[in-house]
Amino acid sequence: MTAGQDKPRQEPTIQTHRDNELRPLFKHAGEIAAIVVLLAMVVIGVLTVTHATPVRTVISSGTTDRPPAVGDSLFAQVMELYTGTHLSSGNEVTLCLNGDGTYPPLWKDLSSAKQTITMQMYYSQPGKVAREMRDILAERARAGVSVLVVLDAFGSGPIMKTGFVDTLRAAGARVAWLRPIDWHTLNRAATRSHVRAVVIDGRIGYTGGFGLADYWLGDGHHPQQWRETNIRFEGPAVAALQAAFASAYAEATGVLITGERFFPPASFEAVGDKVAGLMHTTPVVGSTSAERFLALTIDAARKTLYITNSYFIPDPQFRVMLMRAEKCGVDVRVITAGDMSDIKTTVYAGRAYYDELLRAGIRIFEFKPTMIHSKTIVADGDWSSVGSLNFDNRSMAFNDEANLNVLDRQFGAQMDSVFLDDESHSKEIRLSDWERRSLYERALEWGASKLWRVL
């Protein structure tokens, strides 16, 4: 080849052609992989926060196709096995209705604490109730009482910047936030602790639906004075409430409390004549103890089943169970929140199922004077439950909850009386009237009902 001559052009090889064809694919492979991973995470996330519980029916292989009735000795044993609720005799239980019936005895008990106070609270809001609680806890802490407090980071968030926590810590109390919400905890953001627990000296326990907010003050029959049912108890059942608190405290702090200061021997001694047990439910993959509790309670009723629940959104399985109970001759009645509810979406979601339940003969009432926040159930006037457990998928599948279950006819009669009094202050939903509601109302119900898994 002489100077000035161009070099002969080489034809591209087959390999070069292939490289040119694959290069765009390689260039976008990372983007495609990222999109696939993102979609997978979205699907997993949606499935995680919308799962339900699996139990559809309750059967027995004995001489009857129904589970043991409330009055059957086997009922308490089955309930304990399926929910982990240890029912023991020797408890004293007292209903505490509304703020007027709850806070005065609670303040008195807290102020008399000598050794320990443990408190777990889901909802807290600045106001008179929070200040009263803060002042009593701080005073007891300064007096040498071990004060331990666990607050749910979502439900008690409004109180975070008020000085509530700083005041308690300055007095010597230990305060922990449960399940803080951050980017690296989003996988647990939907799983909240809805528990209300107060234990004084390991001997006196309080649970129910109350919180630290001023709308829990009052008599439960005036606007902005919520209707609530709580319970104060003494006896062996208190240790289980203390253990429920200990579980949350260990999660929040890494410290597992035990010993005679928190579980004094006297707390296990009989102080009354009631058979009772604290049910602490936690979310799991699959069937939950909360779901099993409700299923067993519904199917154990033979005469009456009175349900009071602020957020009544029964899933398809529970609607079938309730309708089957009514078909078998059980008087099934439900009192829930209506137009006075604090969360309208849950009202419309629950109303979407009124037609079906009313046609089956179930009686439904909406409390009229104010928001009803009670979460109670009483079957056959013998088996009662008071606590934080709502009749919705969130309580069944996502939340930690606590209820005191009581197997006692005298207490059950009191629960029946409270239910019937609430019924007298409620509007009964009649099928003939319900069928005349507007198309707009029906549309709202339909839309809200599609969210039932996350409500």
N, C-alpha and C positions, 0 to 999 in steps of 0.2 A: 504494500500500500504506500503510495507516494504522498509527499506533503501536499496539503490542500485538498486531498480527497476525503470525503466524509466516510466515517466508519460505517460499515454495513449495518443496517438496522436489524436487530434481532427480533424475531417474531415472539410474542408472549407464549410462554409454555402453558400447558394444561393446568399446572399447579397454580400459576399466576392468576388464571381465570377463576379458579376455585377460591383463591384467597380474596379476590375482588368481590365475589358473590357472597362470601361468608362474613366479610368485614362489617357490613351493616347489621347483620344479625348479632355478632359479638358486641357491636357498639351499643345495641339496645337490650342486650341480655340482662344487664344489671337492672335496668329500669323495669323490665318485665318481671324479673324476680321480686323486686321491691313491691310492685303492684300486687303480685300474687300473695306475698307475705302480708301486705296491708289488708287485702280482702279477707284472707284467712283470719287475721286478728279481729276484723270487724264482725265476721260471722261468729267466731268464738265468743266475742264480747256480747253480741246480741243474745246468743243462746244462754250465756251465763246469767244475764240479768233478766231473762224472761222465762226461765224454766219454772215448771210447776211441780206438784207432788203426785205420786203415782197411784195411791190407793183409790180404788173405784167402788169397792163394796166390802162388807164384812160378813163372813159366813161362819157357821159352826157345823161340825160334823157329828154332833150329838143327836139327841132325840128330836131336837127342833132345829130349824134352819136359821134361827136367830141367835145372836150372842147372848151371854148371860145378862139378865136384867140387873138394874141397879140394886135391887133387894137381894140378889143372889150373892152368897159369900164368895163365889168365884170371881165376881165382877172386880172387887178391889184387888185381887191377886193378878188378874189379867191386866188391869190398868197399870199396876206397878211394873209388871214385866215389860209392857209395851211402851211405857213412857219414862221409866226410871224414877217415878214418883213414889217415894217410900211413905206409905200411910201409917201413922202411928197414933195410938191413943194418948190421952193425957194433955191435950192442947186446949187452950182457952182462946176463943176467937171473937172479935167484936167488929161489926160493920161500922165503917166510918163514911157517912154519906156527905158528899160535897165538901167544900172548904170549911163550912161551919162545924162539920162533924169530924174533920181530919186535922186541921192545923193546930187547934188548941191542945188536944191531947199529945200531938206530935211534939210541939214546942215544950210541953211539960216533961215528957219523957226524955227528950234531948238534954234539957237543962239539968236533969237529975243524973246524967251519966257520970259514972265514977271511974271506969276503966277504958272503955273503947266506944267509939262511934264509927260505923262504916256506912257510907252512903254512895249509892250508884244512881245516877239520874240521867234520863234520856233528854228531857226538854227543860231548858232553863232560859228565862227571859228577865231582863232588868225590871225591878219593881219592888213593891212592898214585901212580897213573899220571899224573894231572893235576898233582900236585905235582912229580913228577920232570920232566915236560915244562916246567912253569913255571920251575923252578930252572935248567934248562939254557938255555932261551931267554933268561932274564934275565941269566945270566952272560955269554952270547955277546953280547947287546946292550950290556952294560957294557964289553965288550972291543972295541967298535967295529964289530961285525958288524951289517949292516942286517937287522933281524928284522921281517917283515911277517906278520901273522896275520889270517885271516878265519874267523869262527865263524858258523855258521847260527843265526839268532836263535831258532828253534824247537828244534832238536836239541841245541843247547849252552846253552839257557836255564838248566838246573840249576846251571851253574858261575858264573852271572852275579854272585851275591852272596858269593862265597867269597874275593874278593881276588885271584883269578887274573889278571884283566885289569888291575887297579890295579897289581899288582906288575910286570907286563910293561911297562906304560906308564911307570912310575917309572924303570925301567931303560933306557928309550929305545926300546923296541919300539913298533911301530905296530899297533894292534889295531882291527879294524872288525867290526861286526855286519852280517850279510847278511840282507836282507829282514825288518826288524823288523815285528812284528805290532802293528798299531794300527787304529783304526777307518777311517782313510783308506788302509790298505793291505790291506783284507780281500779285494780282488779278486786279490791275489797270495798270499794266505795258504796256499793249497793247493799252490803251486809252490815246492818247497824245493830247496836244493842238498844232495844226498846225497853229494857228492864227498869223498873223502879224498885229500889231496895234501900231500906234504912234499918239498921240493926243497932240497938243500944245495949252495951255491956254483954253482948252475946245472948241476951235473954228476951228482948222485946223486938219484934219485927213488924215492919209496915211494908205493904206492897199494894198495887192497884194501878190506876191510870193517871194519878196526879203528877204534877211537876212543879217547877218553880216559876210560876207565872200568875199574875193577879186575876186572870179570868177563872182561876180555880177557887177564888174566894166567894163567899156567899152561900145561899141556900139552894142553888141549882134550879130555881124557878123564876129567875128574872134574867133579862138580856144581859150578856157579858158576865153572867155568873154560871159557869158550866155545871151541868148535872154530872156528878162523878160518883163512883163507888170504889172505895178503898177498904182495906182490912188491916186491923191491928191484931197481932197474935203473940201468944207466949206458949212455951212448951217445946217438945222435941223438934217440931217443924221449923223452929227458928234457925237451927243449925244448918239446915239445907239452904235457907236464904243467905246465911253467912257464907256458905260454900259457893253459892252462885256469885256473890260479890267477890270472893277470893279468886275465882276464875277470871273475872274481868280485871281485877287488880294485877294479877300475874301477867295477863296479856299486855296490859298498859305499862307495867313497870319492870317486869322480869322477876318480881319478888312474890313468892308464894307464902301467904301468912298462915300460921297455925299456932298451936299452943293454947294454954288455959286462959290467956287474956282474951282471945277471940272465941274460944270454944270452952267456956267454963263448965265443969262437971254438972253444976246446978242447972244448966240450960237443958240438959237431957232428962231432967226429972219431970214428972207429971205435975201440972198446975191446974188442969181442967179435965173435962170429960169428953172432949171432941176428938174424933178420928180425923186427922188432917195430914196433908203433906204438901210441900212446896214443889211445884213442877217448874223446872228450868229447862226451856227448850232452846236448842241451838240449830242453825242450818247445817245440813249435810247433803251429800249427793244422794238422791233417792228419797225414800220415805222418811219423814221427820217425826219426832215425838209429838209435835204440835198437831200434825195431821192425824196421827193415830189416836191422840186424845179426843179430838172432835168426832172422829168416825166412831170410836167406841162409845162415847157419850150419847150420840144421836141414836145409835142402834140399841143401846141399853134401855132407853126410855120405853115405858109401857103405857103410861097414863098422860103425863104432861111433859112438855119440853119448852121452857121459856128462855128465850135468847134475847139479851140486850147487848147491842154492839154498835158502836159509833160508825164503823166502816164495814157495812154488811154487803160483801161482794162475793157470794158463794160461787165456787167454780162448778163446772158441770157435774163432777162426781158428788159434791156435797148437796147440790140441788136434788139430785136423784135420791140421796140418802134421806133428806128432809121430806121429800114427797112420799117416799116409801114408808117413813114413820107415820105420816098422816094417814096413809092408806091402811095401815095396820091398827088404826084407832087411837093414835097418840094425838093429843091436843097440842099442836105446834103453833107457837106464837113468836113473833119477832118484833122488838122495838128498836128502831134505828133513828139516826139523824135525818131530818128532812131539810126544809128550806133554811133552817138555822145552822146548818153544818158549816164548819170552817173550811172544808174542801169540797167544792161543788162537783168536781169531776167524779169523786167517789159516790156522791149522791146519784148522779145520772147513771153511772156504771151499775150500781145496785138496782136502780129502778128498772133497768133494762130487763131484769128477770122477774119483776113483779107479776106480769101476766101469767107466766108459767107456774109460779108458786101459788098465786091466788086461785087459779083454776084447779089446783090440786087440793084446795081446802085450807091451806096455810093462812093464818091471819097475820097481817102486817100492819104495824103502827109506826107513825112518825111523830117523834116528840116535838111538842109545839112551843113551850115557853122559852127555850134556849137551846144551845148546843148540848146534846147528850153525848158524853165521852166514855160512859161506862162500858166495861167489857166483862159481862157476867153470863153464866148459863146455869140453869137449875133443872134437873131431870127428876120427875116423880116426887118432888118435894123432899128428896133424900140426898141427892148428889149435887153439890154446888161448886162453882169455880168463880173466883174473883181475881182479876189481875190486869195484865197489859196486852193479852192476846186478842188481836182483832180477827174478825171473820173474813179475812182476805188473803190473797196469795202471798203478800209481803210478809205477813206474820207466819204463814205456814212454811214458807220456803227460804226467806232471807234474813229474818230478824232473830236475835236472842230475845226471849220473852220469859216472864215469870208470872205464875198464877198460884194462888193457894187453893187447893182442892179440899173440900170438906165433905165427909160422909156422915151426915147427922140429920135426923128428922127435924129436930127443934130448930137448928140453924136453917135447914131447907125451908121450913115454914116461914121463917123471917124473910128469906130471899123471895119466896113466892109473894109475900105481902108487899115487899118493895116493888116487885115487878108489876103487880096489879095496881099499885098507886101510880107508878109511872104510866101505865096504860090509861089511867083515868085522865092524864094530862096530855094525851096523845090523840092524833087523828087517825082513825082506822081507814085504811085504803080499801075501798069497795071495788070489786071488779067492774060493776056496771058503770061507776064513775070513772074508773081508770081507763076504760076503753074509749072514753070521750076526750082524752087529752089530745093536744094539738100535734100536727105533723112536725112542727118545730121541736117540740119536746121529745118526740120519738126519734128525731134525727140526732139530737144531743145524746140521748140514751144509747143509740146505736154506736155513735162515735166513741163515747166514753167506754162502752163495754169492750171495745177492741183493745183497750189498754189494761184489761183486768189483771194480766200477769205482772204488771209493774206497780199496781196500786196497792 
